[in-house]
């Protein structure tokens, strides 16, 4: 256990150093995300014109949700991990992990955590600069349970985000190009993950159905806990249970894809 800790701690530190080299890429991406936020503010202010609430939530509560969502995307969102895994499989770079006492999933997940740590901290800079203009639109609930239930939701959301990306990367054992799969998944995730509009604004039946899909737990669920769109601890606890089931299911799928993929893999290069 101690050896594994030191091993992946070193991987984390190497990942941090590597991502600091490209810190301006993350910083520029974070800065441009503010344009998306400005568009969201403009759109929802227009939608709330003459109204005090939509779907039972005020303008401030809705904009708080989108600001929280933007921050979460940089802290737990998968950016290009699927393509990185795919590239290492296709180029034979994965071969080195088959000969060393390194778990490839743990290695890639540690790099994912290091990258999200840097990108998440960098997004706070432009957000802090914009806060004087945003603070009047923001309101966060003060219920203590939202924090201690939101943190495990965030952790499992990160695993789901990475797990889905990792699965798509592993498809390179069977397909030369995974871009079409990734684009399709991204389109579905954008809608069913609550990034276009809060999912509770959907018809009740569709919203209920979305709660059984993994996309619900990628972004919307932790954001909904932290911003008050999930009203009670009991409702959050049920969501955490379903979310945990998706984590286990994805880890099982990763194991199946990995073991079966290795049977097809030809170790050339690396």
SULMO-V308701 format. One record per residue. N is the residue number from 1. PHI is phi in degrees with one decimal (* if undefined). Layout:
BEGIN
N,PHI + N,PHI
END
This chain:
BEGIN
1,* + 2,-66.0 + 3,-62.9 + 4,-63.6 + 5,-60.4 + 6,-65.4 + 7,-61.6 + 8,-81.1 + 9,-63.9 + 10,-65.4 + 11,-61.1 + 12,-60.5 + 13,-66.0 + 14,-63.9 + 15,-62.7 + 16,-62.0 + 17,-61.1 + 18,-63.4 + 19,-74.4 + 20,-67.6 + 21,-62.4 + 22,-105.3 + 23,-61.6 + 24,-69.2 + 25,-62.5 + 26,-65.9 + 27,-63.5 + 28,-65.9 + 29,-63.0 + 30,-65.6 + 31,-63.5 + 32,-68.4 + 33,-64.9 + 34,-65.4 + 35,-63.8 + 36,-62.3 + 37,-67.3 + 38,-61.4 + 39,-62.9 + 40,-64.7 + 41,-61.8 + 42,-62.8 + 43,-62.9 + 44,-75.7 + 45,-64.3 + 46,-67.5 + 47,-65.5 + 48,-89.2 + 49,-56.9 + 50,78.2 + 51,-124.5 + 52,-95.0 + 53,-156.6 + 54,-130.5 + 55,64.8 + 56,87.8 + 57,-125.1 + 58,-77.9 + 59,-60.7 + 60,-62.5 + 61,-67.0 + 62,-68.5 + 63,-70.6 + 64,-60.1 + 65,-59.6 + 66,-71.8 + 67,-64.9 + 68,-60.6 + 69,-61.3 + 70,-62.2 + 71,-65.5 + 72,-63.2 + 73,-58.4 + 74,-83.1 + 75,-89.8 + 76,-130.4 + 77,-76.8 + 78,-84.9 + 79,-94.1 + 80,-138.6 + 81,-62.4 + 82,-62.4 + 83,-69.9 + 84,-65.7 + 85,-63.3 + 86,-59.6 + 87,-64.8 + 88,-68.7 + 89,-71.6 + 90,-69.4 + 91,-91.0 + 92,81.5 + 93,-68.2 + 94,-70.3 + 95,-60.1 + 96,-64.4 + 97,-79.3 + 98,-82.0 + 99,-111.0 + 100,-123.1 + 101,-78.4 + 102,-127.6 + 103,-77.4 + 104,-64.1 + 105,-62.6 + 106,-63.6 + 107,-62.1 + 108,-68.5 + 109,-67.7 + 110,-63.7 + 111,-65.3 + 112,-60.6 + 113,-64.1 + 114,-65.3 + 115,-66.0 + 116,-71.1 + 117,-62.4 + 118,-67.8 + 119,-65.2 + 120,-65.9 + 121,-68.2 + 122,-69.9 + 123,-69.4 + 124,-69.2 + 125,-67.1 + 126,-63.5 + 127,-65.6 + 128,-64.3 + 129,-67.1 + 130,-86.0 + 131,-59.4 + 132,-57.8 + 133,-92.5 + 134,-102.0 + 135,-57.7 + 136,-70.4 + 137,-96.6 + 138,-108.2 + 139,-153.0 + 140,-113.3 + 141,-65.7 + 142,-104.5 + 143,-62.8 + 144,-59.3 + 145,-64.3 + 146,-65.0 + 147,-74.1 + 148,-76.6 + 149,-96.7 + 150,-73.0 + 151,-63.8 + 152,-64.0 + 153,-63.7 + 154,-64.2 + 155,-62.7 + 156,-70.9 + 157,-62.4 + 158,-62.5 + 159,-64.3 + 160,-65.6 + 161,-56.1 + 162,-67.9 + 163,-61.4 + 164,-64.4 + 165,-62.4 + 166,-64.4 + 167,-60.9 + 168,-64.9 + 169,-61.9 + 170,-67.7 + 171,-63.5 + 172,-67.3 + 173,-66.2 + 174,-111.9 + 175,-121.8 + 176,-73.1 + 177,-134.1 + 178,-110.4 + 179,-58.6 + 180,-63.1 + 181,-63.6 + 182,-66.8 + 183,-63.5 + 184,-62.6 + 185,-63.2 + 186,-63.1 + 187,-63.2 + 188,-67.4 + 189,-62.3 + 190,-60.8 + 191,-82.3 + 192,-79.7 + 193,-92.3 + 194,80.5 + 195,-87.6 + 196,-90.7 + 197,-153.3 + 198,-59.0 + 199,-64.8 + 200,-71.5 + 201,-87.3 + 202,-73.5 + 203,-53.4 + 204,-54.3 + 205,-64.6 + 206,-67.1 + 207,-63.3 + 208,-63.6 + 209,-63.6 + 210,-62.2 + 211,-69.8 + 212,-103.7 + 213,-103.7 + 214,-66.9 + 215,-63.4 + 216,-57.8 + 217,-94.7 + 218,-77.1 + 219,-130.8 + 220,-60.8 + 221,-60.1 + 222,-64.9 + 223,-64.7 + 224,-67.0 + 225,-65.4 + 226,-71.8 + 227,-104.7 + 228,95.2 + 229,-75.7 + 230,-99.7 + 231,-84.6 + 232,-127.0 + 233,-60.2 + 234,-63.7 + 235,-63.7 + 236,-66.7 + 237,-64.7 + 238,-61.8 + 239,-62.1 + 240,-62.9 + 241,-65.1 + 242,-65.3 + 243,-61.4 + 244,-62.9 + 245,-63.1 + 246,-67.6 + 247,-62.6 + 248,-63.0 + 249,-63.0 + 250,-67.7 + 251,-63.8 + 252,-65.8 + 253,-63.9 + 254,-61.3 + 255,-61.5 + 256,-64.7 + 257,-63.4 + 258,-66.9 + 259,-66.7 + 260,-73.3 + 261,-65.6 + 262,-64.3 + 263,-67.4 + 264,-92.6 + 265,-73.7 + 266,-108.3 + 267,-76.2 + 268,-122.6 + 269,88.7 + 270,80.8
END
